[in-house]
Amino acid sequence: MVRNAWVSHLFPRKGVISLGIVALLLVVSVVVALGTGSSTISPWRVVQTLAGQGDVTESLIINTFRLPRVLMAVMVGTGLGIAGVIMQGLVRNPLASPDVLGVTDGASFVAVSIITLFSGSISMMLMPAFVFAGGVITVMAIYFIAWNNGVAPRRMILIGIGMGSLLTAARTVMMTMSSIDKTAAAQVWLSGSLNTANWQQVQILSVWYLLLVPFLILAMRSLTAQSLGDDVARGLGSRLTPERFGLIMLSTALATGSVAFCGSIGFVGLMAPHITRRLLGNMPELLLPGAAMVGALLVVVSDLAGRLLLAPLEVPVGILTAAIGGPYFIYLLVTKK
């Protein structure tokens, strides 16, 4: 029980314990990822180096080369996990995610357009802004096409799937007609890689997420109400249309911010909420931080596995998450009614 002058809330003990275990696994995976590579560093030395007690070589390896990549993996997984929770709660469908509804397809279409058509004339540091704009435009198009005296979640899902297929086809045409080097660069971005992560990107994404935190806190009540159905949400005082639009924009901002620097990393937004519900239940106060941690854990472990499987070659993290997420998506289709 958490109770003071402003808040009174009851948390299930099992869920809190499970959340603590997930947090511990995330910390362990981060330490292992920081110590793994061409030069192996023990976990204890990693902790000492992060505390400022490592030697010059260890500090260079961890703080300069590995820490930005691992922090980017944590933030990307966090954003995709929370975006998946919002999308599934909003449309009340366990198969919903930013990937399925076409959000990442819109972002990827814009990214491929910049790489294949405007490479050299547009700074790649502006890529996140264009990717975000592509995701927002796609979602707004889906939203307004689905409009019929309001937006029905099921209608929005079907239109999102169709829009995603259309954008994927257009993206493929652009890559086919482009030069080989530009097509290769676009394919690298689409595969989803953390190999180019640096401190500047980490700082930009950190600021972006911090700006979204207040909106996320304000959205929790609306998300809970809308996940119970339209009639219940109206009875609780929710204004369905504006609140639904706001939740869609928040999910889009989280998803596109996550893939802006490291490309399309699929299925994390689908898997993280499901795994979290099995561990913690459906309480939003635990589901949102739990999905953030599970998403971060999935991306960190996938990136670590990608570095180890074919070393010294690296398998992009997006390929590994797709290899895991594809079968998981089929499993959900078969088991969910």
C-alpha positions as CSV (number, residue, x, y, z in Angstrom):
1,M,0.0,0.0,0.0
2,V,1.3,3.5,-1.0
3,R,-0.6,6.2,0.8
4,N,0.0,9.9,1.5
5,A,-1.9,13.2,1.3
6,W,-2.2,13.0,-2.5
7,V,-2.1,9.3,-3.5
8,S,-3.5,6.1,-2.1
9,H,-2.8,3.0,-4.2
10,L,-2.5,-0.8,-3.6
11,F,0.1,-2.7,-5.6
12,P,0.1,-6.5,-5.8
13,R,3.2,-7.9,-4.0
14,K,3.9,-10.5,-6.6
15,G,3.9,-7.9,-9.4
16,V,6.3,-5.6,-7.5
17,I,8.7,-8.5,-6.8
18,S,8.5,-9.5,-10.5
19,L,9.2,-5.9,-11.5
20,G,12.3,-5.9,-9.2
21,I,13.5,-9.1,-10.8
22,V,13.2,-7.7,-14.3
23,A,15.0,-4.6,-13.2
24,L,17.8,-6.7,-11.8
25,L,18.1,-8.7,-15.0
26,L,18.3,-5.5,-17.0
27,V,21.1,-4.2,-14.9
28,V,23.0,-7.5,-15.2
29,S,22.5,-7.6,-19.0
30,V,23.8,-4.0,-19.2
31,V,26.9,-4.8,-17.2
32,V,27.6,-8.0,-19.3
33,A,27.1,-6.1,-22.5
34,L,29.5,-3.4,-21.4
35,G,32.2,-6.0,-20.7
36,T,31.7,-8.1,-23.8
37,G,33.5,-7.5,-27.1
38,S,36.9,-7.9,-28.7
39,S,38.4,-7.0,-25.3
40,T,36.6,-8.8,-22.5
41,I,36.3,-6.9,-19.2
42,S,35.0,-8.6,-16.0
43,P,31.7,-7.4,-14.5
44,W,33.4,-6.2,-11.4
45,R,35.9,-4.1,-13.5
46,V,32.9,-2.8,-15.5
47,V,31.3,-1.5,-12.3
48,Q,34.6,-0.1,-11.1
49,T,35.1,1.7,-14.4
50,L,31.6,3.2,-14.3
51,A,32.4,4.4,-10.8
52,G,35.5,6.2,-12.2
53,Q,38.0,3.7,-10.8
54,G,39.0,1.9,-14.0
55,D,42.3,2.3,-15.9
56,V,42.7,4.5,-19.0
57,T,42.2,1.6,-21.5
58,E,39.1,0.2,-19.7
59,S,37.6,3.7,-19.4
60,L,38.1,4.3,-23.1
61,I,36.5,1.0,-24.2
62,I,33.5,1.3,-21.9
63,N,32.7,5.0,-21.7
64,T,33.6,5.9,-25.2
65,F,32.7,2.9,-27.4
66,R,30.3,0.6,-25.5
67,L,28.3,2.7,-23.1
68,P,26.6,4.9,-25.8
69,R,25.5,1.8,-27.7
70,V,24.2,0.0,-24.6
71,L,22.3,3.2,-23.4
72,M,20.8,3.6,-26.9
73,A,19.7,-0.1,-26.7
74,V,18.0,0.6,-23.3
75,M,16.3,3.7,-24.5
76,V,15.1,2.2,-27.8
77,G,13.7,-0.8,-26.0
78,T,12.0,1.4,-23.4
79,G,10.3,3.6,-26.0
80,L,9.1,0.7,-28.1
81,G,7.8,-1.2,-25.1
82,I,5.8,1.7,-23.8
83,A,4.5,2.5,-27.3
84,G,3.3,-1.1,-27.6
85,V,1.4,-0.9,-24.3
86,I,-0.3,2.3,-25.4
87,M,-1.2,0.9,-28.8
88,Q,-2.6,-2.4,-27.5
89,G,-4.5,-0.7,-24.7
90,L,-5.9,1.9,-27.1
91,V,-7.2,-0.5,-29.7
92,R,-7.9,-3.3,-27.2
93,N,-6.2,-5.8,-29.4
94,P,-3.2,-8.0,-28.3
95,L,-1.8,-8.0,-31.8
96,A,-1.5,-4.3,-32.1
97,S,1.9,-2.6,-32.1
98,P,3.6,0.3,-33.9
99,D,4.8,-2.2,-36.5
100,V,1.4,-3.7,-37.2
101,L,-0.4,-0.3,-37.5
102,G,2.0,1.1,-40.0
103,V,3.8,3.6,-37.8
104,T,7.3,2.2,-38.3
105,D,6.5,1.7,-42.0
106,G,5.8,5.4,-42.4
107,A,9.0,6.3,-40.6
108,S,11.0,3.8,-42.7
109,F,9.5,5.1,-45.9
110,V,10.7,8.6,-45.1
111,A,14.2,7.4,-44.0
112,V,14.6,5.4,-47.2
113,S,13.4,8.3,-49.3
114,I,16.1,10.5,-47.7
115,I,18.8,8.0,-48.1
116,T,18.0,7.1,-51.8
117,L,16.9,10.5,-53.1
118,F,18.5,13.1,-51.0
119,S,21.7,11.5,-49.7
120,G,24.4,14.2,-49.4
121,S,22.1,17.1,-49.7
122,I,20.4,16.6,-46.3
123,S,22.4,16.2,-43.1
124,M,21.8,12.7,-41.5
125,M,21.5,14.5,-38.1
126,L,18.2,15.7,-39.3
127,M,17.0,12.2,-40.0
128,P,15.2,11.9,-36.6
129,A,13.0,14.9,-37.4
130,F,12.1,13.6,-40.8
131,V,11.4,10.1,-39.4
132,F,9.2,11.5,-36.7
133,A,7.3,13.6,-39.3
134,G,6.8,10.5,-41.5
135,G,5.4,8.5,-38.6
136,V,3.1,11.3,-37.6
137,I,1.8,11.9,-41.1
138,T,1.2,8.1,-41.5
139,V,-0.8,7.9,-38.3
140,M,-2.8,11.0,-39.0
141,A,-3.7,9.6,-42.5
142,I,-4.8,6.2,-40.9
143,Y,-6.7,8.1,-38.2
144,F,-8.7,10.3,-40.6
145,I,-9.3,7.5,-43.2
146,A,-10.7,5.4,-40.3
147,W,-12.9,8.3,-39.1
148,N,-16.6,7.5,-39.3
149,N,-18.3,9.5,-36.5
150,G,-15.4,8.5,-34.4
151,V,-12.6,6.1,-34.8
152,A,-13.3,2.4,-34.2
153,P,-10.1,0.5,-33.0
154,R,-10.7,-2.5,-35.3
155,R,-11.2,-0.3,-38.3
156,M,-8.0,1.6,-37.5
157,I,-6.0,-1.7,-37.3
158,L,-7.2,-2.9,-40.7
159,I,-6.5,0.4,-42.4
160,G,-3.1,0.6,-40.6
161,I,-2.2,-2.9,-42.0
162,G,-3.2,-1.8,-45.5
163,M,-1.3,1.5,-45.2
164,G,1.8,-0.3,-44.0
165,S,1.7,-2.7,-47.0
166,L,1.3,0.3,-49.4
167,L,4.3,2.1,-47.8
168,T,6.4,-1.1,-47.9
169,A,5.7,-1.5,-51.6
170,A,6.6,2.1,-52.3
171,R,9.8,1.8,-50.3
172,T,10.8,-1.3,-52.2
173,V,10.3,0.4,-55.5
174,M,12.5,3.3,-54.5
175,M,15.3,0.9,-53.4
176,T,15.0,-1.0,-56.6
177,M,15.4,2.1,-58.8
178,S,18.2,3.6,-56.7
179,S,21.9,3.0,-57.1
180,I,23.6,0.0,-55.5
181,D,25.4,2.0,-52.8
182,K,22.3,3.9,-51.8
183,T,20.2,0.8,-51.8
184,A,22.8,-0.9,-49.5
185,A,22.8,2.1,-47.1
186,A,19.0,2.0,-47.0
187,Q,19.0,-1.8,-46.3
188,V,21.5,-1.3,-43.4
189,W,19.1,1.3,-41.9
190,L,16.1,-1.0,-42.4
191,S,17.9,-3.9,-40.7
192,G,18.1,-1.9,-37.4
193,S,21.6,-1.5,-36.0
194,L,23.1,0.1,-32.9
195,N,26.6,0.0,-34.4
196,T,26.7,3.8,-35.1
197,A,25.4,4.9,-31.7
198,N,27.3,7.8,-30.1
199,W,26.9,10.2,-27.2
200,Q,25.3,13.0,-29.3
201,Q,22.5,10.6,-30.3
202,V,22.1,9.4,-26.7
203,Q,21.7,13.0,-25.5
204,I,19.1,13.9,-28.2
205,L,17.0,10.9,-27.5
206,S,17.2,11.4,-23.8
207,V,15.9,15.0,-24.1
208,W,13.1,13.7,-26.4
209,Y,12.0,11.1,-23.9
210,L,12.2,13.6,-21.0
211,L,9.9,15.9,-22.9
212,L,7.4,13.0,-23.3
213,V,7.4,11.9,-19.7
214,P,4.8,14.5,-18.4
215,F,2.4,13.5,-21.3
216,L,2.9,9.9,-20.4
217,I,2.0,10.5,-16.8
218,L,-1.1,12.4,-17.8
219,A,-2.1,9.7,-20.3
220,M,-2.2,6.8,-17.8
221,R,-5.7,7.4,-16.6
222,S,-7.1,7.8,-20.1
223,L,-5.3,4.7,-21.3
224,T,-6.7,2.7,-18.4
225,A,-10.3,3.9,-19.1
226,Q,-10.1,3.3,-22.9
227,S,-8.7,-0.2,-22.4
228,L,-12.0,-1.1,-20.6
229,G,-14.2,-0.2,-23.6
230,D,-15.8,2.9,-25.0
231,D,-18.9,2.8,-22.8
232,V,-16.9,2.4,-19.6
233,A,-14.5,5.2,-20.7
234,R,-17.4,7.6,-21.3
235,G,-18.9,6.7,-17.9
236,L,-15.6,7.6,-16.3
237,G,-15.6,11.0,-18.0
238,S,-13.2,10.4,-20.8
239,R,-13.5,12.4,-24.0
240,L,-12.9,9.5,-26.4
241,T,-11.9,11.2,-29.7
242,P,-9.4,13.8,-28.5
243,E,-7.9,11.5,-25.8
244,R,-7.6,8.7,-28.4
245,F,-5.9,11.0,-30.8
246,G,-3.5,12.2,-28.1
247,L,-2.6,8.6,-27.1
248,I,-1.9,7.7,-30.8
249,M,0.4,10.7,-31.1
250,L,2.2,9.8,-27.9
251,S,2.8,6.2,-29.0
252,T,4.0,7.5,-32.4
253,A,6.4,9.9,-30.8
254,L,7.9,7.1,-28.6
255,A,8.1,4.6,-31.5
256,T,9.6,7.0,-34.1
257,G,12.0,8.4,-31.6
258,S,13.2,4.9,-30.8
259,V,14.0,4.0,-34.4
260,A,15.2,7.4,-35.6
261,F,18.9,6.8,-35.0
262,C,19.2,3.1,-35.3
263,G,16.7,2.0,-37.9
264,S,13.7,-0.3,-37.9
265,I,13.8,-2.6,-34.9
266,G,10.6,-4.7,-35.2
267,F,8.4,-6.7,-32.9
268,V,9.7,-5.3,-29.6
269,G,6.5,-3.2,-29.2
270,L,4.5,-6.4,-29.7
271,M,6.5,-8.8,-27.5
272,A,7.3,-6.5,-24.5
273,P,3.7,-5.8,-23.4
274,H,2.7,-9.5,-23.6
275,I,5.7,-10.7,-21.6
276,T,5.0,-8.0,-19.1
277,R,1.4,-9.0,-18.6
278,R,2.4,-12.6,-18.0
279,L,4.8,-11.4,-15.3
280,L,3.1,-8.5,-13.7
281,G,-0.6,-8.5,-14.7
282,N,-2.6,-5.6,-16.3
283,M,-2.2,-2.9,-13.7
284,P,-1.0,0.2,-15.7
285,E,1.2,1.4,-12.8
286,L,3.2,-1.8,-13.2
287,L,2.6,-2.5,-16.9
288,L,4.1,0.7,-18.2
289,P,7.4,0.5,-16.3
290,G,7.5,-3.3,-16.7
291,A,7.1,-3.1,-20.5
292,A,9.8,-0.4,-20.6
293,M,12.2,-2.7,-18.8
294,V,11.3,-5.8,-20.7
295,G,11.6,-3.9,-24.0
296,A,15.0,-2.6,-22.9
297,L,16.1,-6.1,-21.9
298,L,15.0,-7.6,-25.2
299,V,17.0,-5.0,-27.2
300,V,20.1,-5.2,-25.0
301,V,20.2,-9.0,-25.1
302,S,19.5,-9.1,-28.8
303,D,22.2,-6.7,-29.5
304,L,24.6,-8.6,-27.3
305,A,23.7,-11.9,-29.1
306,G,24.2,-10.2,-32.5
307,R,27.7,-9.2,-31.5
308,L,28.6,-12.8,-30.3
309,L,26.8,-15.1,-32.8
310,L,29.1,-14.6,-35.8
311,A,31.9,-12.6,-34.2
312,P,33.8,-10.7,-35.4
313,L,30.9,-10.0,-37.8
314,E,27.8,-8.4,-36.3
315,V,24.2,-9.4,-36.8
316,P,22.0,-6.2,-36.7
317,V,19.7,-6.2,-33.7
318,G,16.6,-5.7,-35.9
319,I,17.2,-9.0,-37.6
320,L,17.4,-10.8,-34.3
321,T,14.3,-9.2,-32.8
322,A,12.4,-10.0,-36.1
323,A,13.6,-13.6,-35.9
324,I,12.2,-13.9,-32.4
325,G,9.1,-11.7,-32.9
326,G,7.9,-13.4,-36.1
327,P,7.3,-16.8,-34.5
328,Y,5.9,-15.1,-31.5
329,F,3.4,-13.2,-33.6
330,I,2.3,-16.4,-35.2
331,Y,2.0,-18.0,-31.8
332,L,-0.3,-15.1,-30.7
333,L,-2.4,-15.5,-33.9
334,V,-2.9,-19.2,-33.2
335,T,-3.6,-19.0,-29.5
336,K,-5.6,-15.7,-29.2
337,K,-9.3,-15.8,-29.9
